[in-house]
Amino acid sequence: MEAEMAEAQLKLFNLRASKLHSSTLGKPDAYVEVFCGSANLGETSVHNNNPNPWWEEDFTHFKARVNDVMMLKVYDQDFGLDDLLGVCQRQIKLGTHEHECYLEEGGSLHYTYTLG
């Protein structure tokens, strides 16, 4: 039981989306905000006019714990307020895992993470 409470390194990588929708007539200007537990790990760059972006950024969190919730918020950057395209949430587990999450506004987000 103690091993589950120990802090471990989380690495999130290989973030890519497909078939994203835009709230405006054009193609989405997408980016992703990354959270683990209460920690904000940052955000990706914005990929302009691209419904199928692939982000090169990796995110690392050195104080992650098994069963922490990792949350990925996908946005379409707009003038004024950015539009939330969807949220992916997952309790993290030890090892390397690849997932696909279907977004509320259409499209999907693929990502890989390692915890250990």
Beta strands, then each sheet from edge to edge (+ up, - down):
strand 1: 8-18
strand 2: 30-36
strand 3: 39-43
strand 4: 59-64
strand 5: 69-76
strand 6: 83-91
strand 7: 95-102
strand 8: 108-115
sheet 1: 4+ 1- 8+ 7-
sheet 2: 3+ 2- 5+ 6-
end
